[in-house]
Amino acid sequence: MFNKIIKRAHAHKKSAKSGHHENSSNGQQFYEVVMKHASRTATATATPAAANSDPVPSPSPVPLPRPLVIEHLPPLREVPSSERPSLFLRKIQLCCILCDFSDVSKNASAIEIKRQTLYELVDIVQSGSFKFTENQDDLVKMISANIFRCLPPASHENTATETGDPEEDDTFLEPSWPHLQLVYEILLRYIVSPETDIKNAKRYIDHIFVLKLLDLFDSEDMREREYLKTILHRIYGKFMVHRPFIRKAINNVFYRFIFETQRHNGIAELLEILGSIINGFALPMKEEHKLFLIRALLPLHKPKSVHAYHNQLAYCIVQFVEKDNRLAEPVIKGMLKYWPVTNCQKEVLFLGELEEVLESTQPAEFQKCMISLSRKLGQCLNSPHFQIAERALYLWNNEHIISLVAQNRSVILPIIFEALERNMQSHWNQAVHGLTVNVRKMFMEMDTELFEECQRRYLEKEAGAREQEEKRELTWKQLEAVAAQAVIG
């Protein structure tokens, strides 16, 4: 009998290897584990019998459990109370089986049974009749079996294009979402439930679990990323012991995105979580948080796909400056460091973010970076792209920015005066021309004497430039005349 059990185990092991597939609805993987366990039991029982010289009848083999398959189970409310705990556990085990969504018509029955079972579990969890102190291990295993998976290749990988706009790709919808959504709902209810004991739950919601959740943020399905965002935020709020680890892990995701891949679908969602976290930072701010701003958030301005998450990034940056005004200087200098050169859309976004930062900037911090900032604004004023020039001129509609400029007009006006005059003389866009007139008039009314002095210097510079140009042209004419005489001679 022992030999028969061994042969059956080996035969099943071979068939499991040859027929292994991601679809585990046939229960092969589960069945293989049970068979190995039965074989070990049989071996341990048979060994004493073989060692005994007296003919002892072989023990009967341990009955092998039937392979776990997706089968219809009765609703909990239709069975006696004494049978409900075991039935609930069977339902959790049933939901551990993954369905194959590559051919929905072929597996429609199994898919629908599992969906109904998951829906029943969600209903039980929401009603409060389920006690999270029981079956936590099985519940988390079921959740992990469903959500933790290898994500499909990204759209740009399927098309063999390395540089593409994620927003221009076709929207991907996870085929297994009818099941995933319900599993995520169960996980969310488990996290937020007041009955969930943190001391016990942190054995299951550990660092490895958090890292796997972060990996899923790269999913192309926006619905999944929204659930992940809510769940990770709730974990951060409830499990205080995980907070430093979560911040560090998000930091590492940003590093890999900035300096390696330049591709990630969940940066916006992660920044939304961070925006809420930053809002809760206590003062004085820790050095760790300041380094996070300088080393992770500011470099996020660099990738080409910044427009996909810029609103969330700008919110986080402004939160830092509002928390600690002294951070305005490194933030502005960091933005100037990563200022786009050839991407007009990014430049418009930067100007909008710069206005928000300047609104929270105090005069002492503004003075430390006003020279380099004024030079960059002067370049933006003369941009041939009218949206950039227009957005830069709109900065002077902000009262706080006007007050900062007015206090330092003796430094700022000489730097940007030339840019204003060039717009007056040669910019092709009428809207930009009209806004330039208004800004120029504002400076004139702010300090007439300074304005006239800047105008005098500008005219002198222009006259000197024309004189140099005339000399250059005269020199070329003389050279051409000498060359012509040499040819004739």
Secondary structure, DSSP 8 states (H G I E B T S, - for coil): -HHHHHHHHHHHHHHHHHT--S--TT-HHHHHHHHHHHHHHHHHHHHHHHH-SS---------------------GGGS-GGGHHHHHHHHHHHTTS----TTTTTTHHHHHHHHHHHHHHHHHHHHT-S-TTSSHHHHHHHHHHHH-------HHHHTT-SS--GGGS-----TTHHHHHHHHHHHHHHHH-TTS-HHHHTTTS-HHHHHHHHHHTT-S-HHHHHHHHHHHHHHHHH-GGGHHHHHHHHHHHHHHIIIII---S-HHHHHHHHHHHHHT--SS--HHHHHHIIIIIGGGGSSGGGGGTHHHHHHHHHHHHHH-GGGHHHHHHHHHHT--SS-HHHHHHHHHHHHHHHHT--HHHHHTTHHHHHHHHHHHHT-SSHHHHHHHHHGGG-HHHHHHHHHTHHHHHHHHHHHHHHHHHH-S-HHHHHHHHHHHHHHHHH-HHHHHHHHHHHHHHHHHHHHHHHHHHHHHHHHHHHHHHHHH-
